[in-house]
Amino acid sequence: MLLTDVRYALRRLWLSKGFATVAILCLAFGIGLNTTIFSIVDGVLLKPFPYADPDRLRVLGLQNAKQETYDNWVSYPDLKDWKAASTSFESIALFAFRTFTVSESGGEPARYPAALVSWDLFPMLGIQPIQGRMFTPDQDVPGGGGVVLISHALWLRRYQLDPNIVGRKVLVNAAPAVIIGVMPERFEFPETQKLWMLATPVMFNDPRGNQTLMPFARLKPGVTDAQAVAELKGISHRLAEQYPDTNKDWEASIRTLSDEFIPKSVSRVIWLMMAGVTLVLFIACSNVANLQLARASARRREISVRAALGAERRRIVTQLLTESVVLSLISVPLGLVLAQVGSRLIFDMMPPDQVPYYITWQVDWRSFVFSIFVAASTAVLFGLFPALQASRGDLHGDLKEGTRGNSVRSSPLRSGLVVAQIALAAVSLIGALLFVKTFTNLDSYNAGFDTRPLLTMRVFMTGEVYDAADARGRRVEDLVKRIEALPGVEAAVASELVPLSGGGAETRVMVDGSPAPPGQEPATVISGVTPHFHRTLGVTIARGRDFTDAEGWGRAPVAIINETMARLLWPNADPIGRRFRPVANVAPQDWFEVIGVAPDIKHDEIDPEDNESYSAAYVPVGYRPPRNTGLTIRTTGLPGGLAPAVRQQIREADSNLVISGVRTMDEQKALGYWQYGIFGWVFGTIGVVGLLLAAIGVYGVLSYSVSQRVQEIGVRIALGAGRSNVLRLIVTHGMWLSGIGVVVGLGLAAVAMKQTQTLLFGISWYDPIVFTAVAIFLLVVAFLASALPALRATKVDPLVALRGE
C-alpha cells in the first residue's frame, strides 16, 4: 500500500513539474537554513564539552555578596587551602593564562598563547598526549618544571610534524625546557593555547592577594552542587577570618563549564538565529500549503470520483499526505547541500586563533537526523490541512461542477496563510535590520581617534638582558626613534597599552587634598607611554600641554589624564596642576602632577555590552617600561605596507626581540566585534530569504485567485466594468491581507526584539525608522506581488470567459 502511494505521488509530481520545482526550492531553503543553524546550536550549546564525564566538571571561583561581583580568579595559596580542606571533589586542578616566547638556537623566536597548569589537570579532563608523556607530580614542585607540552597546531606550524619532537630542547621565555609531549589535534585548552607548562614552579611563592589562576574540579559521584558550595563557603569563611586583608567578604562559588565558557549573550543570539530560521521554515511551509490548497481545489473532481468509487476519506488523506512527505524528503538532499555551504561560510568568517577550540560545528549525522525530522514535520505542517480540506468536499456538487469548470471558492485558510507569511517576514526583516545596523554602528564606532592611518604590533623583550627597567627603557627609546626615522612614518609611540587591544594597570589612586577611606579610593588605569602618544593617535590635548621629549623618555612625575578622570576626581575644579599617586604598595609611588587633559579614547576591544568610559592616566614610559611593549605607528600611506620595514628595524635593533600581533588598527578594531558581522550576515540572509518566500506566497495566492475568477472577471468586463476597477479589486484584496500581516508582524517583532536590547549597539529594539521602513517595504512588495496577477486579469477577453462559462 505504502509503495503504491509513493509511486503515485512521484507520478503526480512528475506531471506537475512547475509546482514540484517551486515547492522543493521553498522547502530546501527552509530545511537548509534550519539545518545550518541547528549545526551551530548543536556544536556550541548542545554537545558536551570534549572531556571525560563533563557533567561532573566544575569551575571554582569567588563571589563578593556585598559588592555583588563574581570573580573566577583565585590565588595560589587560597587554592592550596581549598584543596587540602575539601572532601566534595575527586580532584581540584588549576590553570592560568600566559603568553610564552619559544625559540631554539638559530631559530626565529615566536610568541604563543599558553597556560600554566597543575600536573593533574589533563588527567582530570581525561586527555592524554598523542606523542610522549604527561606531566608528573614530582615535576610540579618548587624548583621543578623545565618541561613543556605543545599543541598539535604548534607541532605542525613550527616543527612540521617532526617525529622526533619528544625530547627536543627549546627556550621558553629564554629559559631552557624540554618538549615531553604533543597534545591531541584541535586540543588547545582552555581556549586557543598552544603550549602548557607547570604552575607550581612559577606560582608557589605568589602572595594570597594575587588572584591569577582558575581552578577546575571534578565532583565526587553523588555529591551535589549545593553540598560542594556549602563546604567551600565554610572554608572561605575560615580563610576570611585568618586573612581579613585579602579574603574578607569573599566566598567560594562553583559554576558549570557552560556557564563559564559559553557567554549568555552568545547563547541568546544563537537561539535567536534558530528562531529566525524557524520563521523562514514556517513561511516556506505556508507557501507550499497554499500551493497544495490550489492543487487540491483543481483536483476536487478527481478526489470526488475516487470517493464515489468507494475510497474512504482516511485513504484519500493518506494519499495526499504521502505526496507531501515525498515532496519534503526530495527537498532534504538539496537542503543538506545548502546547509553544508552555509555552515562552511559561517565558520570561515570566524577569525583564526580568536575562537576557543571547543566552538566548532559541522553538518554531521546529527544534522542529517534533524533535517529528516524537519522534513517530516513540514510535511505534516503543509500537507495535513490541504489534505483534510480536499477530502471534505460535497460529492454530488463537486461532480456537477466538474461538468462546467471549477467553481470559485473562497479560502479563509489560504488568506490566513498569506497573513502569517507577511507577519513572519516582518519579524525576520526587523531582526535582520537591527543586527545589520548594530554591525554598521560598530564598524563606524568612534574610538576617540582615527584608526585608518595606524599600524600596531607588540614586541616582547626576552632574556636576562632586559631584566632591568633601564635596559627596557633604552630599548624602547631606540625602537621608537628607529621607526620614526622610516619614510612614511609620521609618529610612533611605545607603551604597555595598544588602543583597542588593551594594556595598562588598573589601580586605586590617592588624590592630593581629597583623602578617601582605605579601599574606597577612585580606580584608574595607568599606562606608561613614550612622547608623541596623543600625536600618534591624532588626538589634541584639550587642556594643558603634552609631554616634552625629556619628560616622556625619563621619569618626570607628570601625567596626562583623560576627561573621565578629570570629571571624576576634580568635578568642580581645574585639574591642571593637581596631584595624585597610586595607593600604598603599588608602584610607582611618586606624586604625579597633571599637566594635560586629553579626550577619552577606547583602550579595550569594542564590546556592545560594555561601552562605558573609564578613568585613565598616562605617565612617562620610564615608570613602566614593559617587556611586552606595544607599538602604535602613524603612517602617511597605507599602514599595512610599512609592516616589513618596521620588522626590519626591530630585527636590526635586536634579533631576539619577538614580534607579534602585527595588524592595522582597523583590523584590530574589527577583532572586537567580528561575531556581530556574522550575526548581521546570518540575520540578513534570514530576512532576505523570508522576504522572497513571502513575496512568492502572496503572488502565488493572488495568481491562483485570479485564475479561479476568470469567468467572474469576464462577466464584470462584459457588463461594463472598467479595467481599472478590476485592477483595484484584485490589488485591494492583496493589500488588505498584507496590511493585516504587517500589523500582526510589527506586534510580534516588538515582543521578540525587546529580548535583544543587550545585544544591540547604537540602536533601540523599537527603533521607529526600522519598524516603519519594514512596514513600507513589505507593503510595496505586496503591492507588486498583487499588481502582476491583477494586470493579467485586466487582459481577460470577455467572450472567451463567457464561452467558458
N, C-alpha and C positions, 0 to 999 in steps of 0.2 A: 504493500500500500504506500509506504513512505517513498520507495524508489519510484513508483508511478507518479506520485505527486511532484517529486523533484524533476523527473523528466518533463512532465507537463509544464512546470514552472519555467524550466530552461527554454522550452519551445516558445512559450508565451513571451518571454523576454527577448528572444531572438527575433520574434515577429514585431516587437515594439522597440527597435534599436534606439530611437531618439529618447524615449522615456528611460530606457535602461541606462543609456550613457549619462544623462543628466543626473539620475538618481545615484548611480555608482560614484560619480565625481563628488556629488554633495556629501555622500556618506564617507567616502575616502578621506576628504578633507577633515570631516568631523572626527573620524576614527584616528587619522594620522596625528592631528593636534592633541587629542586626548592621550594617545599612547606616548607622544613625545613628552608631555608634561608629567604623565604618570611615571615615566622612567626617571625623571628628576625627583619626584616625590618619593619614589621607591629607593633611589640611590642615596638621597640626602636624609630623609625623615623616617623611612620605614625599615630599611635594612639595619641590622645590628652593627655596632662598631666591630671592626675586624680583629677582635681579641677573643681569647678563651673565656667563655661564660661571662659576657659583658654585663649581664643584668645584675651581677653582684659587685661590679666595679663602681667605686665612688671617688669623687674629688673632694678633698677636705679643704676647708678654708676658715676664715674668721668673719665674724659679723659684730658690729657695734650697735647695740639696740638704742643707745642714746642718740647716736648720730644717724641712725637708720642707714648705715652703709654696709656693704659686703666687700670683702677683700679675699681673693683666693690665694694670696701670697702669705707665706708663713716663714718664720725664722728657723734656722737650723737647730738652735738649742730648744725651741718650743717643740719642733718635730721629734727630737730625741726623747723629750719628756712624754709626748703623746704615745710614742711607740713603746716606751717602757711601761706605761701605766694602763694602756688599753687592752681589753680582752675581747672586744667585739669583732676584731678583724683578724683574718688569717695572716695578713702582712700589710705593712704600710711602707711605701716606697716614695721616691721623690724625683723631680726633675726641675731644672732651672734653665731658662733661655740664656743662650750665649751666642757669640759670633767668634769663630776661630779662623786664624790665618794658617794655611797649610803650605809648606814649601819643602823642597828637597834640594840637595846640593846640585847647583847648576840649573834648577828649575825655577820657573816664574812663580812667585807666591800668589795665592788667591785666597779670598776671604769667603767663608761659607756660614750660613745659619747653622747653629749647632745647639747642643744641650749638655748640661751636666746631669748625670743620673746616678741613683744608687745602684749597687750591683744586682739588687733583687727586683728592679722594676720590670725588665723584659721577661724574666721567668714568670712574674705575676701576670703579665699580659698574655703569656703563652706564646711568645715569639722567640724563635731560635735563629741563629745565623745560618746562611746557606753556604758560607765558607768560614773556616776557622772555628773559634770557640767564643763563649760568652765571658763576661767579667766574672771574677771570683771574689768571695768575701775578703780574702787576705790582701787583695789589691785595693779595696775600698776603705783604706785606713789612713790616718795622718802619716805623711811621708811616703805613701804608696802612689799608685797611679802610673803614669808613663805609658799607658796603653789606650788604644782608641779603636772604636768600631765605626765603620763607614757605611754609607748607604749604597745601594746598588747603583743609583744615579751617579754618585761620585766615582764609584769604581769604573763605570762606563765613561764618564765625561773626562776624568783626569788620568785614568790609568788604562783606558781601552780594554777593560776586562782582563787585565793581566792575570794569568792563572797562578802566578807566584806572589800574589798580593799579600797573603798572610805572612807575617814576619818582616814585612818591609819597614824600614826605618824612615821616619819623616820628622819634620819640625812642626809642632803645633804651637802657635804664638811664640816662635823662636825657641821652644823647649823640646828636647828630643822625646819621641814617642814611637811606639811600635804598633802597627796595624795588626790586630789579633783576629778580626773577623769582618765579614760583609753581611749586612742585613738583607732580608728578602726584597725582591723587586717591589717597588712602589711603597715600601715602608719608610716613612720619614717622620716618625713620631717626634713631637706631638702634632706638628703641622707640616712644615717644609724643611725639617732639619736634615743635614747631610752627614753629620758625624756626631759621635757621642763619646764623652769622657766621664770618668768617675768624679762624684761630687765631694766626698769626704776629704780627699787630699787638698781641695781648694777651699771648702767652706767650713771645715771643722773649727776654725778659730773665729767664725763670724759672731758679732755681738747679737744679743737677743732682740734688739730693735731692728735688725737688718732683715726685713721680710722680703726675700727674693726667690723663694722656691715654692713649688706647688706639690702638695702631697697627693698621691694616689693610694687607694686602699681597696682591699677585697673583703667584703663582709663574710663572716663565717656562715655556714649553712644554718638556716633557722633564725638568724639574727635580723631584726627589722631595722629600718632606718631610725625609727623612734627610739629604740633601745640604744643604738650606736650614738645618736645625737645626745641622749641623756648622759651617757657615760663620758663623752667628750666634753660636754658642758661642765660636768663635775670636775674634770681635770683642768679645764680652763679657769674655773673659779679658784682652784687651789693655786695655779700659777699666778693669777692676778693678785692674790694675797702675798705671794712670795716676791713677785717682781712688779710692784704697782707702777713704777716709772714707765714700763713698756707694755704691760699687759692689762692695765686697768680698763674696765668696760668692754674688753674684747672676749668673745667666747667662740668656741669652735662650731662649725656647721658642716653639713655634707650636702653634696649635690650629685645628681646623676650625670653621666657623660653627656647626654643630650642637652641638659640644662646648661652645662658648662661650655660645650663646644659648638652647639648649633644656636646662634643668636635668635631670639624670639622674632626680631624683625625679618630675618631671612625666612624663618618658618612661615610667618604670616604671608609674606609675598608669594612663596611657593604655593600655599593653599589658595591664595587669590588667583594665581595663574590657573590652578586646577578648576576653580570656579568659573574662570573666564572661558576656558576651552569647553567646559560642560555647557555653558550658554551657547557656544557655537554648535555643539552637537545637537542641542535642542532645536536650534534654528534649522540645521540640516534635516533633522527628523521631521520638523514641520513642513519643510519643502517637499520631502518625499511623501509624507502623509497627504499633502494636498494633491500631489501628482497621482497618488493611489486613489484618492477620492474621485478625481477626474476620470481615471480609468474605470473605476467601479461604476460610475454613472454611465459611461459609454458601454460597459459590459452588462448593464442591468438586464437587457433582454436575454443575453446568454445565460446569466445566472438564473433568470426566471424559467427558462427552458429546462435547465438542469433540475431545478426544483420540481417542475411539472412532471419530469420523468422519474421522480422519486428520491432525489438526493436530499438528505436531511440537512438542516441548517448547520449542525455541527460539522458535517462533512464539507460543506461549502466554505465555512470559516477556516477549517484546517487547510484546505487547498490554498485559499488566499494568503493565510499566514505563512504557508510553505514558500510561496513566491517571495514574501517579504524576507524570510530567513535566507533564502538563496541569494537574494539581492544583497543583503548585508554581508554574507560570507564571501561573495565575489569581491566586495569592497575591501576586505581585510588585507590581501596582499599589497594592493596599491597603498592602503593606509600605512602599512608597515614600512614600505619604501619611503613614504613621506616622513614617517617618524624617524627612520634612520638618518635621513638627510637633516631633518630639523634638530635632532639630538646632537649630531656632529657639529652643525653650525653653531649651536649654543655653546658647546664645550670648547670649540676653537676660539670663541670670543673671550674666553677667560684667560687672563694674562698668565704665562708660565711662571712658576715659582712664587706665585702670590696666593694660591688656593691650597688649603690644607689637603693632604694626600687622601684623607678619608672622604672628601667631597668628590664623588665620581658617579657616573651613571652610564648605562648603555641599554640599547634595545635588546633584551635577552629573552629567555623563555618566560620569565615572569611578565614581561611586556606583551609577549605573544598571547599568554593566557588572558591577560587583561583585555587585549584587543578582541579576542573571541567573545569575552564576556560583554564588552561594549557592543559588538555586532549583534549578539543575541538580544541584548536589551533594546537596542534601537529597532530591531525587527518587530519586537512587541509594541514599542512606542509608536512607530509609524504604520504598523500593519494591522493592529487589533481594531482600532476604531473604524478605519475604512472597511475592513472585512465585516464587522458587525453591521455597519450601515448598509453595505451592499447586499447582505443576506437578509435584510429586514423588509424587503420591498413588498408591494401589493402584486401578487402573481397575476391576477386577471388584468389589472390595469397596466402592468408593465408589458404583458404580451400584446395588449391592444395598442399601446403607444409604439411598440416596435413596428407596427404596420405603417406608421406615418411619421416616423422620425422620433428623435429624442425630445422629451418634454423639457421645459425649463423648470428646474427645481432649485430653489434657493437652499443654501447650505450654511447654517449658522456655524457648524464646525469648521468649514473652510475659512469663513470670515474670522472666527476666533483664532485660528492658527496664524492668519496674517497679522492680527493684532499682537499675538505673542511674539512673532518674529521681529516686528518693529520694536517692541518693548525690549526684547533681549539684545537687539542690535544697539539700542540706545545705551543700555548698561555697559556693554563691551566697548563701545566707542568712547563713552565718557571716561571709563577706566583707562583706556589706551591713551587718550589725550592728556589726562592728568599725569601719567607716568612719563610720557614723552616730554611734556612740559617740565616735569621735575628734572629730567636729564638735561634738557637745554638750559635750564636755570643753573644747574651745577656746572655745566660746561662754560657758561658765561659768568660764573661766580667771581666777584671782585675780592681777591685775596689781600687787597691793600697795596698791591704793586703790580706792575706789568710783567707777566710771566713770559711773554713772547721772546725777548732777546737773551734769555738766561740759560746757561748750561750749569748743571750740578753734578757733583760726584763726591765720593768720600775717599780719604787717604788714611790708611792705618799705619802707624809707626810701630814697627815690631822690633823686639830685641832690647838688650840692656842699655844700648847706647842712648835710648830715649826714655830711660827711667827718670831722669832728672827733668823737672819742669822747664828749666832754662834751655836744655837741649831741644825740647819740643818747641819752645817759643822761637828759637833761632831757625829751626827748620820751617816752621810756619811762615815766618817773615821771608825766608829765602824763596819758598814756593810762590807766595803771592807776588813778589817782585818779578820773578821769572815769568809768571803768567801774564802780568800786566804789561810786560815788555813785548808780548807777542803782537804781531799785526792783527788787527781785527778785534782786539780786546780793549774795551773802554774802561773797565774797572773790574776788580776781583776782591773777594773777601774770604777769609778763612774763619771758621767758627765751629764750635760743637753743634751749633744749630744750622740746619738746612731748612729754610722755609718750605712748608707743605710736606716736610719729611720728618720733622721733629728734632728734638735736641734741647739742651739747656737743663738746668736743675731746678725743680720746684722746692722752695724753702720758705719758711716764715721769716719776716723781717721786722726789726725794731725801727720805729720812726722817732727820730730825734725830737724831743719835746712832747711826744704823744705816747707815753708808755701804755702798754696793754697787758692784761693778766697773762701769766705764762700759759702757753698752749692756745691762746686766742689771738696771737699776733697775725696780721694780714699775710696771706700767702702770695708769693710772686715767683715767676720763672726768671732765673738769672742766667744769662748767656755771655760767655766771653767772645768778643768779636775783634777783628783787626780793623784798622782805619778803612774808611770808604764803604762801611756796611750799608748805610742807607743810600749812599750814592750808587752803589752797585744795584740795589733794588729799584732805584729811580724814585725814592721817597724823599720828600722835602721835610726837613725839620720844621715842625710847626712853631715852636718857641725855643729860644735859646740858641745853642750852636752845636755843631758836630765835634767829634774828637779831632784834635790835631794829630799829625803823624807821630809825634813824640809821645803823646798820651796813649794813642792806640796800640803802639808796639810795646809799651812798658807796663808799669803797674801804678799809674797815676790813679788816685782814689776818686775818680769821677765816673758818672754814669749818665746814660740817656735812657729815659723811661718812656713807656707808651702812654697814650691818653687815658687808657683804662686805669693804669696805676696812678696817674696824676689825679684822676677823679675820685678814686677810692681812698687814697692816702691823704690828699690835701684838697678836699672838695670845695673849700671856700677860700683858698689861698693860691698864690703863685708858687708852683713847686720849684722854680729855678732858685738854686742856692740852698734848698732844703737838703737834709741828710737822712740816710737810712743805712742799716747794715744787717746782715744775716744774724739770726739768733745765736746764742752761745753754742759752741761745739760744732758749728758749721763754717767751713772756710769759704771765702776769706773773711777776716774779722775786721777789716778796715771800715770806717765810716765813709760812705760814698756820697759825694756832693752831686746833686742833679744839675747838669749843665744844659740839658736839652730835653724837649718833649717831642716825640715823633708819633705820627698816626699809627694806629693798630695795624698789624699785619698778621696773617694767618700762619701760625707755627706748624701745626699738625695737619694731617690729611683732612680733606674736606669730608665732613660727616653730617648728613642731613639731620641726624638725631642729636647732634651736639655741636651747635654753631655759636656758642656764647664766646665773647671775647674775655680774655683773662689778663691779669696784671703781668707785665713783663719789664725787665730791666736789662740793659746791655752795658757790660763793663769791658775795659781793655783786656785783650786776649792774654796778656801776661799773667792775669789772675787765674785763668782757666785754660791753659794750653792742653788740649786733649790729645790722646793717642789717636782716637778716631775722629779725624778732622774733616769737617765738611767744607767743600769749596763751591762757591757760587760765583759765576763769571758772567759779566755783562758784555755782550758782543755787539759789533756793528752790523753783522750779517746774520746768516742762518747759524744758530748756536751749535747745532749738531755737527756742522762741518769743521769746527775747531777742536773737536774731541781728540783726534790723532795728535795734533800739535801740542795740546796740553799734556797728554800722556807722555809724549817725548820729553817734555821739560821735567816732568816728575821723575822719569827714568834717569835722566841725566843728573838730577839732584841726588837721588839715592835709588839704586836699582832694587833695593829690598823693600821699598815702600809698596804697600798693597793698595791697588786702585779698585774700587767697586762702585756700583750704583751710578754708572755714567748715564745720565739722562738729561734731556732738555727739561726745563721747568714745566713746560706744557705737558710733557709725558709724565712727569712726577705728579702734576696736578690731577691728571686723568686716573692715576692709580688709586686715588682716594674714592672714586665713585664709579669705577668700571662696571660694578654689578648693576648700577642703575641704567647703564647703556643696554645691558642685557634685558633688564625689566622693560625698558622702553621698546626695545625691538620685539620682545615676545608679546607684550600687550598691544603694540601697534599691529602686529600680524593678526592677533586675535580680533582686533577691531575691524581691520580691513576685510578679513575673511567673513566675519559676521555680517558686515555691511553688504558684501557681494551676495551672500546667500539670502539675506533678507530681501534685497532688490530682485533677485531671481524669483523668490517666493511671491512677492507682490505681482510681478509681471506675469508669472505663471497662472496665478489665480484669476487675475483680470482677463488674461488671454482666453482662459477656458470659459470664464463667464461670458465673454463676447461671443465665443463660438457657439455657446448654448442659446444665445439670444439673437441669432441671425434673423430668424423669422420675425421676432418682435420688432427688431430694428427696421427690417424691411417694411413691415406694416406701418410703422411710425413715419418713415420717409414717404411711403406711398400716400399717406393721409396728409402730407404737407409739412411734417416736422422738418425744421432746418437742420443741416448737418452740424451746425454749431450747437444746437440743442442736444443732439445725440452725443457729441463730444463732451459737453458739460455733464450729461447724465452719467457717462462712464467714469469720467475723471472724478466727479464728486463722490461717487461710491468709493473709489480707491482712496481718496483723500480723507473721507470720514474714517475709514478703517485705520489708515496710517496715523491720523490725528489722535485717535484713541490710544493707539500703540505708543505714540510718542509721550503722551501724558502719563500713561502707566509706566513706561520705561524711565522717565525722569524721576518718578517717585521711587521706583526700585533702586535706581542709581544713587539717589540721595541716602537711602538706608544703607546700601552697600559701601559707598565711598566714605561715609563717616568713620568707618573702621580703619581707613588707611591714612588718617591725618598724620600720624607719626612717621609715615614712610614718604611723605611728600615734602618738597623743598621749594619755597618761594611761591607756593600756590595753595589755595584752600580746597578742601574736599568739595565745597559747594560753590566753587568758582562760577560766577554767573556767566562769564564770557564762554566758558567751555560748555555749560549746560545749554545756553542759548544757541551757540554755534552748532552743537549736535542736533538740537531740535530742528533748526532751519535746514541743516544739511539733509537730515533724514526726510523731511517733508519735500525737499527738492528732488531727492532720489525717488521718493514715492510718486511724485508728480510725473517724472519722466517715465517710470515704470507703468504708470496708469495711462499716460498720453499715447504711448506706442500702440497698444491694442485699441485704444479709443479712435485713433486716426484710422486704423484698419477698419473699424466698424463703420466709419463715415463713408467708406467706399463700397458698402454693400449695394448691389443692384436690386431695387425693389421687385422687379419682375422675376429675377432668379429666386429671391426669398419667397415671394408669393407662390411661385410654381412649386417650390419645395414644400410649402405648406399644403 
